[in-house]
């Protein structure tokens, strides 16, 4: 595809190997294996209940898989908590919007800079010296993101009062503020109308292009994803049923069966 | 506006009733103006203290979803620490040292209790803080003794007469009370600035809103909890000092947490302004009930009329639970069915 040639695809950034996850008797993931290249847009798709969210949560460290190995930036780990993941450069957005509703758009995105705020509490409290300089530096970066996502008009608005599509953008902005190496998007287009979906697609592509961020996104709506992803992995009932370019995946009999059902 | 009234008539009605109770004694001439304002100030004064304790509760509840039963015990422990340290060193030094001690308590609570109970039921956490409360109560006495101790702030305790020209008799005010109210006000202001303007304050609000999201952007929960408990400890310290310098530091201090409970029910568990306003309403309300309406009961119904101060707050909280369970400013929870 033409998109791929524009960017230099790097080394393997994330490698998921034989990962299995069960909740009691429910086997959410069964020996899932795939990898993600640097600077790639990688989609994980599948029908409802296929294990997509579980997969994302495993990468993000919310769940610890019972089996398998995850290698990120060449470092193998079986488990890390979400805080460690953030420290290591993994950011995420949430399917059902986990924004800080009472806070302004600006403040929400500023929280994404938390890891880069190193000044002690006392300096911050007195609002002087290093604390102030640091705040200003980070603020500048956040303003850049706000411009990028075209939400300048809502900077001071409480997030809870914004329409859904804009909240999704703020969610993306907060994750971007972390300057992540790997960005996990949990159904970024869910519940959006066509126009909002197109906007979101554009932002995802722009993020990838402008910041070089590697993106793993999960979606159950196949249409949108096929247009923007470099490679797609398809899950069904916790198993990998296809993995490859959008075209390969679209024509895979397994995938067609999973989405449309098979005659028994 | 019309719709708002229609939806909230029980609350509006209740608040109107309270407001009426507030002006009635003066309007009907049942009380001399000087006396009326003295009672009002006395009520506001104890209200400020309830607010301080309630504030500690709200801070911890917001940041960690824990109802901290130990807030009252923290007040006692902090006051004991200041009182006993103050016997051997100047009070300001004792105060600073007590802050360090409260930070240490916060760190230990996080390290030994909260950290291991993350994601447990609210009841489990409540029981844990109940344990912390009893431990602090007891340990404070083991460490510092169980007598009644004094905190000498050096402020004059003699009342000052103000507004003498305005009406007969004027108003008698305690200098100490005024300073205490000013300190409490400053503390609330400082907290507001800290929460609204600093990165740590922002992180605290973030954690209060959504644990999971806060964690995923790299805000360290454990760290935040230590800070919140420390702040709650400092608030407890100020409350303990103000109360202790008035009445002496003794075990009954830890019981004022029980008065803070109706305050947070009234103001809302998640609202800082609610804690402050709720404290003032209850402080003034119970004084008025006792002083002005107790005698009415005696006159009209031949009752003994005493002890209203003890149950008024709970009665009010109960009514609020019936008409507005989330409190004046609390967030309304709508659960999906």
Interface residues (C-beta under 8 A of the other chain):
Chain A: X60 X62 X81 X82 X83 X85 X86 X87 X91 X92 X94 X98 X99 X100 X101 X102 X103 X107 X110 X111 X112 X113 X114 X115 X117 X119 X121 X124 X125 X127 X131 X134 X135 X174 X175 X177 X178
Chain B: X194 X197 X198 X199 X200 X201 X202 X203 X205 X206 X209 X210 X212 X213 X214 X215 X216 X217 X218 X219 X220 X221 X227
